[in-house]
């Protein structure tokens, strides 16, 4: 039995910093599909944060492209994930010194 592979795709933009694809949020997709029906089709701008490098940039509706596959899973924010833990005892010693 042969199973056909269905190619999945999503709409997104390329990160201007690391060049990784960023999937568009649902609200941006909704606004863009509504704008495609408009004959004048104004260019819209929006900010998106990259999941890979955590940089945020402004993108235009002309930057949107279709990407094959599925979006990469959202990563935990690295800059907050490695914050040092502070123990109450160490704070008390520093205050008494």
C-alpha distances in whole Angstrom, upper triangle without the diagonal:
4,6,10,13,16,19,21,25,29,32,35,37,38,41,44,45,41,39,36,34,36,34,36,37,36,40,40,37,39,42,40,38,41,43,41,42,46,47,49,46,49,47,47,47,46,46,43,43,40,38,39,42,44,46,46,47,47,45,45,43,43,41,38,35,31,29,25,24,25,29,30,31,35,37,40,43,45,48,49,46,49,52,54,55,59,60,63,65,65,66,69,70,70,72,75,75
4,6,9,13,15,18,22,25,29,31,34,35,37,40,41,38,36,33,31,33,31,33,35,34,37,37,34,36,39,37,35,39,40,38,39,43,44,46,43,45,44,44,44,43,43,40,40,38,36,36,39,41,43,43,44,44,42,42,39,39,38,34,31,27,26,22,20,22,26,27,29,33,35,38,41,42,46,46,44,47,50,53,53,57,59,62,64,64,65,68,69,68,71,73,74
4,6,9,12,15,19,22,26,28,31,32,34,38,39,36,33,30,28,29,27,30,31,30,34,34,31,32,36,34,32,35,37,35,36,40,41,43,40,42,41,41,41,40,40,37,37,34,32,33,36,38,40,40,41,41,38,39,36,36,35,31,28,24,23,19,17,19,23,24,26,29,32,35,38,39,43,43,41,44,47,50,51,54,56,59,61,61,62,65,66,66,68,70,71
4,6,9,12,16,19,23,25,28,29,32,35,36,33,31,28,26,27,25,27,29,28,31,31,28,30,33,31,29,32,34,31,33,36,38,40,37,39,38,37,38,37,37,34,35,32,31,31,35,36,38,38,38,38,35,35,33,33,31,28,25,21,20,16,15,17,21,23,25,28,31,34,37,38,42,42,41,43,46,49,50,54,56,59,61,61,61,65,66,65,67,70,70
4,6,9,13,16,20,22,25,26,28,31,33,30,27,24,22,24,22,24,26,25,29,28,25,27,30,28,27,30,32,30,31,35,36,38,35,37,35,35,35,34,34,31,31,29,27,27,31,32,34,34,34,35,32,32,30,30,28,25,22,18,16,13,11,13,17,19,21,25,27,31,33,35,38,39,37,40,43,46,47,50,53,56,58,57,58,61,62,62,64,67,67
4,6,10,13,16,19,22,23,26,30,31,28,26,23,20,21,19,21,23,22,25,25,22,24,27,25,23,27,28,26,28,31,32,34,31,33,32,31,32,31,31,28,29,27,25,26,30,31,32,32,32,32,29,30,27,27,26,22,19,15,14,11,10,12,15,18,20,23,26,29,32,34,37,37,36,39,42,45,46,50,52,55,57,57,57,60,62,61,63,66,66
4,7,10,14,16,19,20,23,26,27,25,22,19,17,18,16,18,20,20,24,23,20,22,25,22,21,25,26,24,26,29,31,32,29,31,29,29,29,28,28,25,26,24,23,23,27,28,29,29,29,29,26,26,24,24,22,19,16,12,10,7,7,9,13,15,18,21,24,27,30,31,34,35,34,37,40,43,44,48,50,53,56,55,55,59,60,59,61,64,64
4,7,11,13,16,18,20,24,25,23,20,17,14,15,13,15,17,17,20,19,16,19,22,20,19,22,24,22,24,27,29,30,27,28,27,26,26,25,25,22,23,21,20,21,24,25,26,26,26,26,23,24,22,22,20,17,14,10,9,6,5,6,10,13,15,18,21,24,27,29,32,32,31,34,37,40,42,45,48,50,53,52,52,56,57,56,58,61,61
4,7,10,13,14,17,21,22,20,18,15,12,12,10,12,14,14,18,16,14,16,19,17,16,20,21,19,22,24,26,27,24,25,23,22,22,21,22,19,20,18,18,19,22,23,23,23,23,23,20,20,18,18,16,13,10,7,5,4,5,6,9,12,15,17,20,24,25,27,30,31,30,33,36,39,41,44,47,50,52,51,51,55,56,55,57,60,60
4,6,10,12,15,18,20,19,16,14,10,10,7,8,11,11,14,13,10,13,16,14,14,17,18,17,20,22,24,25,21,22,20,19,19,18,18,15,17,15,15,17,20,20,21,20,20,19,17,17,15,16,14,10,8,6,5,7,7,7,7,11,13,15,18,22,23,25,28,29,28,31,34,37,39,42,45,47,50,49,49,53,54,53,54,58,58
4,7,10,13,16,18,18,15,13,9,8,6,6,9,10,12,10,8,11,13,11,11,15,15,14,17,19,21,22,18,18,16,15,15,14,15,13,15,14,15,17,19,19,19,18,17,16,13,13,11,12,10,7,6,5,6,9,10,10,9,13,15,16,19,22,23,25,27,28,29,32,34,37,39,42,45,48,51,49,49,52,54,52,54,57,57
4,7,9,12,15,14,12,10,6,5,4,5,9,11,12,10,9,13,14,12,13,17,16,16,19,21,23,22,18,18,16,14,13,12,12,10,12,11,12,14,16,16,15,14,13,13,10,11,10,11,8,5,6,6,7,10,12,11,9,12,14,14,17,20,20,23,24,26,26,29,31,35,37,40,43,45,48,47,46,50,51,49,51,54,54
4,6,9,12,12,9,8,6,5,7,7,11,14,15,11,12,15,15,13,15,18,17,17,21,22,23,22,19,18,15,14,12,11,11,9,11,10,12,13,14,14,13,12,11,10,8,9,9,9,6,5,6,8,9,12,14,14,11,13,16,16,18,20,20,22,23,25,26,28,30,34,36,39,42,45,48,46,46,49,50,48,50,53,53
4,6,9,8,5,6,4,6,9,10,14,17,18,15,15,19,19,17,19,22,21,21,24,25,26,25,22,21,17,16,14,13,12,10,11,9,11,11,12,13,12,12,10,11,9,11,12,12,8,8,8,10,10,13,15,14,12,13,16,16,17,20,19,21,22,24,25,27,29,33,35,38,42,44,47,45,45,48,49,47,49,52,52
4,5,6,5,5,6,6,10,12,14,18,19,16,17,21,20,19,22,24,23,23,27,27,29,27,24,22,19,17,15,13,11,9,8,6,9,9,9,10,8,8,8,10,9,12,14,14,10,11,12,14,13,16,17,16,13,13,16,15,15,18,17,18,19,21,22,24,26,29,32,35,38,41,44,42,41,45,46,44,45,49,48
4,6,6,8,10,10,14,15,17,21,21,18,20,23,22,20,23,26,24,24,28,28,29,27,24,22,19,17,14,14,12,11,10,9,12,12,10,11,9,9,7,9,9,12,14,14,11,13,14,16,16,19,20,20,17,17,19,18,18,20,19,19,20,23,24,25,27,31,33,36,40,42,45,42,42,46,46,44,46,49,48
4,6,8,11,11,15,17,19,23,23,21,22,26,25,24,27,29,27,28,32,32,33,31,28,26,22,21,18,16,14,12,11,9,11,10,8,10,7,9,9,12,12,16,18,18,14,16,17,19,18,21,21,21,18,17,19,17,17,18,17,17,17,20,21,22,24,28,31,33,37,40,42,39,39,43,43,41,43,46,45
4,6,9,10,14,16,19,23,24,21,22,26,26,24,27,30,28,29,32,33,34,33,29,28,24,23,20,18,16,13,12,9,10,8,7,10,9,11,11,14,14,18,19,19,15,16,16,18,16,18,19,18,15,14,16,16,15,17,16,16,17,20,21,22,24,27,30,33,37,39,42,39,39,43,43,41,43,47,46
4,7,9,13,15,18,21,23,20,20,24,24,22,24,27,26,26,30,30,31,30,27,26,22,21,19,17,16,13,12,9,11,10,10,12,11,12,12,14,13,16,17,16,12,13,13,14,13,15,16,16,14,14,16,16,16,19,18,19,20,23,23,25,27,31,33,36,40,43,45,43,43,47,47,45,47,50,50
4,6,10,13,16,19,21,18,19,22,23,21,23,26,26,25,29,30,31,31,27,26,23,21,19,17,15,13,11,8,9,7,9,11,11,13,13,15,14,17,17,17,13,13,12,13,11,13,13,13,10,10,13,13,13,16,16,17,19,21,22,23,26,29,32,35,38,41,43,42,42,45,46,44,46,50,49
4,6,9,13,16,18,15,15,19,20,18,20,23,22,22,25,27,28,28,24,23,20,19,17,15,14,11,11,8,9,9,11,13,13,13,13,14,13,15,15,15,11,10,9,10,8,10,11,10,8,9,12,12,14,17,17,19,21,23,23,25,28,31,33,37,40,43,45,43,43,47,48,46,48,51,51
4,6,9,12,14,12,13,16,17,16,18,21,21,21,24,25,27,27,23,22,19,17,15,13,11,8,8,6,7,9,11,11,11,11,11,12,11,13,14,15,11,10,10,11,9,12,12,11,8,9,11,10,12,15,15,17,19,21,21,24,26,30,32,35,38,41,43,42,41,45,46,45,46,50,49
4,7,9,12,10,10,13,15,14,15,18,18,19,22,23,26,25,22,21,19,17,15,13,12,9,10,9,9,11,14,14,14,13,14,14,12,14,13,15,12,10,10,9,9,11,11,9,6,9,10,10,13,16,17,20,22,23,23,26,28,31,33,36,39,42,45,43,43,47,48,46,48,51,51
4,6,8,6,7,10,11,10,12,15,15,16,19,20,23,22,19,18,16,14,12,10,10,8,10,10,11,14,16,15,15,13,13,13,11,12,11,13,11,8,10,10,11,14,14,12,10,12,13,13,16,18,19,21,23,24,24,28,29,33,35,37,40,43,46,45,44,47,49,47,48,52,52
4,6,6,7,9,10,11,13,15,16,17,19,21,24,23,20,19,17,14,13,11,11,9,11,12,12,16,17,16,16,14,14,14,13,14,13,16,14,12,14,14,14,17,16,14,11,14,14,13,16,18,18,21,23,23,24,27,28,32,33,36,39,41,44,43,42,46,48,46,47,51,51
4,6,5,6,9,10,11,12,14,15,17,19,22,23,19,19,18,15,15,13,13,12,14,16,16,19,21,19,20,18,18,17,15,16,14,17,16,13,15,14,16,18,17,15,13,16,16,15,19,20,21,25,26,26,27,30,31,35,36,39,41,43,47,46,45,48,50,49,50,53,54
4,5,5,6,9,10,11,12,14,16,17,21,21,17,17,16,13,13,11,12,12,15,17,17,21,22,20,20,17,17,16,14,14,13,16,16,14,16,17,18,21,21,18,17,19,19,18,21,22,23,26,27,27,28,31,32,36,37,39,42,44,47,46,45,48,51,49,50,53,54
4,5,5,6,9,10,10,12,15,16,19,18,15,14,12,10,10,8,10,10,13,15,17,20,21,19,18,15,15,13,11,11,9,13,12,10,13,14,16,19,20,18,16,18,19,18,21,23,23,26,27,27,28,32,33,36,38,40,43,45,48,47,46,50,52,50,50,54,55
4,5,5,6,9,10,11,13,15,18,18,14,15,14,12,12,11,13,13,16,17,18,21,22,21,21,18,17,16,13,13,10,13,13,10,11,12,14,16,17,16,15,18,19,18,22,24,24,28,29,29,30,33,35,39,40,43,45,47,51,50,49,52,54,52,53,57,57
4,6,5,6,9,10,12,13,17,17,14,15,14,12,14,13,15,15,18,20,21,24,26,24,24,21,20,18,16,15,12,15,16,13,15,15,17,20,21,19,18,21,22,21,25,26,27,30,31,31,32,36,37,41,42,44,47,49,52,51,50,53,56,54,55,58,59
4,6,5,6,9,10,11,15,14,11,11,11,9,11,11,14,15,18,20,22,25,26,24,23,20,19,16,14,12,10,13,14,12,15,16,19,22,23,21,20,23,24,23,26,28,28,31,32,32,33,37,37,41,42,45,48,49,53,52,51,54,56,54,55,58,59
4,5,5,6,9,10,13,13,9,10,9,8,11,11,14,15,18,20,21,24,25,24,23,20,18,15,13,11,7,10,12,9,12,13,16,19,21,20,19,22,23,23,26,28,28,31,32,33,34,37,38,42,44,46,49,51,54,53,52,56,57,55,56,60,60
4,5,5,7,9,12,13,10,12,12,12,14,15,18,18,21,22,24,26,28,27,26,23,22,19,16,14,11,13,14,12,13,14,17,19,21,20,20,23,24,24,28,30,31,34,35,35,36,40,41,45,46,49,51,53,57,56,55,58,60,58,59,63,63
4,6,6,7,11,12,9,11,12,12,15,15,19,19,23,24,26,29,30,29,28,25,23,20,18,15,12,15,17,15,17,17,20,23,24,24,23,26,27,27,30,32,32,36,37,37,38,41,42,46,47,50,53,54,58,57,56,59,61,59,60,63,64
4,5,5,8,9,6,7,9,9,12,14,18,19,22,24,26,29,30,28,27,24,22,18,16,13,10,12,15,13,15,17,20,23,25,25,24,27,28,28,31,33,33,36,37,37,39,42,43,46,48,50,53,55,58,57,56,59,61,59,60,64,64
4,5,7,9,6,9,10,11,15,16,20,20,24,25,27,29,30,29,28,25,23,20,17,14,10,12,14,12,14,15,19,21,24,24,23,27,28,28,32,34,34,37,38,39,40,43,44,48,50,52,55,57,61,59,58,62,63,62,62,66,66
4,6,9,8,11,13,14,18,19,23,24,27,28,30,33,34,33,32,29,26,23,20,17,14,15,18,16,18,18,22,24,27,26,26,30,31,31,35,37,37,40,41,42,43,46,47,51,52,55,58,60,63,62,61,64,66,64,65,69,69
4,6,5,8,11,13,16,19,22,24,28,29,31,34,35,33,32,28,26,23,20,17,14,15,18,17,19,20,24,27,29,29,28,32,33,33,36,38,38,41,42,42,44,47,48,52,53,55,59,60,64,62,61,64,66,64,65,69,69
4,6,9,12,14,18,21,25,26,30,31,33,36,36,35,34,30,28,24,21,18,15,15,19,18,20,22,25,28,31,31,31,34,36,36,39,41,41,43,44,45,46,49,50,54,56,58,61,63,66,65,64,67,69,67,68,71,72
4,6,9,12,16,19,23,25,28,30,32,35,35,34,32,28,26,22,19,16,13,14,18,18,20,22,26,29,31,32,31,34,36,35,38,40,39,42,42,44,45,48,49,53,55,57,60,62,65,64,62,66,67,65,66,69,70
4,7,9,13,15,19,21,25,26,29,31,31,30,28,25,22,19,16,12,10,11,14,14,16,19,22,25,28,28,27,30,32,31,34,36,36,38,39,40,42,44,45,49,51,53,57,58,62,60,59,62,64,62,62,66,66
4,6,10,13,17,19,23,25,27,30,30,28,26,23,20,16,14,10,9,10,13,14,17,20,23,26,29,29,27,30,31,30,33,35,34,37,37,38,40,43,43,47,49,51,54,56,59,58,56,60,61,59,60,63,64
4,7,10,14,16,20,21,24,26,26,25,23,19,16,13,10,7,6,7,10,11,14,18,21,24,27,26,25,27,29,28,30,32,31,33,34,35,37,39,40,44,46,48,52,53,57,55,54,57,59,56,57,61,61
4,7,11,13,17,19,22,24,24,22,20,17,14,10,8,6,5,8,10,11,14,17,20,24,26,25,23,25,26,25,27,29,28,30,31,32,34,36,37,41,43,45,48,50,53,52,50,54,55,53,54,57,58
4,7,10,14,16,19,21,21,19,17,13,10,7,6,4,6,9,10,11,15,18,20,23,25,24,22,23,25,23,25,26,25,27,27,28,31,33,34,37,39,42,45,47,50,48,47,50,52,49,50,54,54
4,7,10,13,16,18,18,16,14,10,8,6,5,6,8,11,11,11,15,17,19,22,23,22,19,21,21,19,21,23,21,24,24,25,27,30,30,34,36,38,41,43,46,45,43,47,49,46,47,51,51
4,7,10,13,15,15,12,10,7,6,4,6,9,11,14,12,12,16,18,19,22,23,21,18,19,19,17,18,19,18,20,20,21,23,26,27,30,32,34,38,40,43,41,40,43,45,43,43,47,47
4,7,9,12,12,10,8,6,6,7,7,11,12,14,12,12,14,16,16,20,20,18,15,15,16,13,15,16,15,17,18,19,21,23,24,28,30,33,36,38,41,40,39,42,44,42,43,46,46
4,6,9,8,6,6,4,7,9,10,14,16,17,15,15,16,18,17,20,20,18,14,14,14,11,12,13,11,14,14,16,17,20,21,25,27,29,33,35,38,36,35,39,40,38,40,43,43
4,6,6,5,6,6,8,11,12,15,17,18,14,14,15,16,15,18,17,15,12,11,12,9,10,12,11,13,14,16,17,19,21,24,27,30,33,36,38,37,36,40,41,39,40,44,44
4,6,6,8,9,12,15,15,18,19,21,17,16,17,17,16,17,16,14,10,8,8,6,6,9,9,10,13,14,14,17,19,23,25,28,31,34,36,35,35,38,39,38,39,43,43
4,6,8,11,13,16,17,20,21,22,18,18,18,18,16,18,17,15,11,9,10,8,7,10,9,10,12,14,14,16,19,22,25,28,31,34,36,35,35,38,39,37,39,43,42
4,6,9,11,15,16,20,22,22,19,19,20,21,19,21,20,18,15,13,13,11,10,11,9,9,10,13,14,15,18,21,24,27,30,33,35,33,33,37,38,36,38,41,40
4,7,10,13,15,19,21,22,19,19,20,21,20,22,21,19,15,14,13,11,9,10,7,9,9,11,13,15,16,20,22,25,29,31,34,32,31,35,36,34,36,39,39
4,7,10,12,16,19,20,17,18,19,21,20,23,23,21,17,16,16,14,13,14,11,12,12,14,16,18,19,23,25,28,31,34,36,34,33,37,38,36,37,41,40
4,7,10,13,16,17,15,16,18,20,20,23,23,21,17,17,17,15,15,15,13,15,14,16,19,21,21,25,27,30,33,35,38,36,35,39,40,38,39,43,42
4,6,10,13,14,12,13,16,19,19,22,23,22,19,19,20,17,18,19,17,18,18,20,22,24,25,29,31,33,37,39,42,40,39,42,44,41,42,46,46
4,7,10,12,10,12,15,18,19,23,24,23,20,21,22,20,21,22,20,22,22,23,26,28,28,32,34,37,40,42,45,43,42,45,47,44,45,49,49
4,7,8,6,8,12,15,16,20,22,21,18,20,21,20,21,23,22,24,24,26,27,30,31,34,37,39,43,45,48,46,45,48,50,47,48,52,52
4,5,5,7,11,15,17,21,23,22,20,22,24,22,24,26,25,27,28,29,31,33,34,38,40,43,46,48,51,49,48,52,53,51,52,56,55
4,5,6,9,12,15,19,21,21,19,22,23,23,25,27,27,29,30,31,33,35,36,40,42,45,48,50,53,52,51,54,56,53,54,58,58
4,6,8,12,15,18,21,21,20,22,25,24,27,29,28,30,31,33,34,37,38,42,44,47,50,52,55,54,53,56,58,55,56,60,60
4,6,10,12,16,19,19,17,19,22,21,23,26,25,27,28,30,31,33,35,39,41,44,47,49,52,50,50,53,55,52,54,57,57
4,7,10,13,16,16,14,17,20,20,22,25,25,27,28,30,31,33,35,39,41,44,47,49,52,51,50,53,55,53,54,58,58
4,6,10,13,14,13,16,19,20,22,25,25,27,29,31,31,34,36,40,42,45,48,51,53,52,51,55,56,54,56,59,59
4,7,10,11,11,14,17,19,22,25,26,28,30,31,31,34,36,40,42,45,48,51,54,52,52,56,57,55,57,60,60
4,7,8,9,12,15,17,19,23,24,25,28,30,29,32,34,38,40,43,46,49,52,50,50,54,55,53,55,58,58
4,7,9,11,15,17,20,24,25,27,29,31,30,33,36,39,41,44,47,50,52,51,51,55,56,55,56,60,60
4,7,9,12,15,18,21,23,25,28,29,28,31,34,37,38,42,44,47,50,49,49,53,54,53,55,58,58
4,6,9,12,15,18,21,22,25,26,25,28,31,34,35,39,41,44,47,46,46,50,51,50,52,55,55
4,6,9,12,15,17,19,22,23,22,25,27,31,32,36,39,41,44,43,43,47,48,47,48,52,52
4,6,9,12,14,16,19,20,19,22,24,28,29,33,35,38,41,40,40,44,45,44,45,49,49
4,6,10,12,14,18,18,16,19,22,25,27,30,33,35,38,37,37,41,42,41,43,46,46
4,7,9,12,14,15,14,17,19,23,24,27,30,33,35,34,34,38,39,38,40,43,43
4,6,8,11,12,10,13,16,19,21,24,27,30,32,31,32,35,36,35,37,40,40
4,6,9,8,7,10,13,16,17,21,23,26,29,28,28,31,33,32,33,36,37
4,6,6,6,9,11,14,16,19,22,25,28,26,26,30,31,30,31,35,35
4,5,5,6,9,12,15,18,21,24,27,25,25,29,29,28,30,33,33
4,6,6,7,11,14,16,20,23,25,23,23,26,27,25,27,31,30
4,6,6,9,11,14,17,20,23,21,21,24,25,24,26,29,29
4,6,9,11,14,17,20,22,21,21,25,26,25,27,30,30
4,6,9,12,15,19,20,19,19,23,23,22,25,27,27
4,6,9,13,16,18,16,16,20,20,19,21,24,24
4,6,10,13,14,12,13,17,17,16,18,21,21
4,6,10,12,11,11,15,16,15,17,20,20
4,6,9,7,8,11,12,12,14,16,17
4,5,6,7,9,10,11,13,15,16
4,6,5,6,9,10,11,13,15
4,5,5,6,9,10,11,13
4,5,5,6,9,10,11
4,5,5,6,9,10
4,5,5,6,9
4,5,5,6
4,6,5
4,6
4
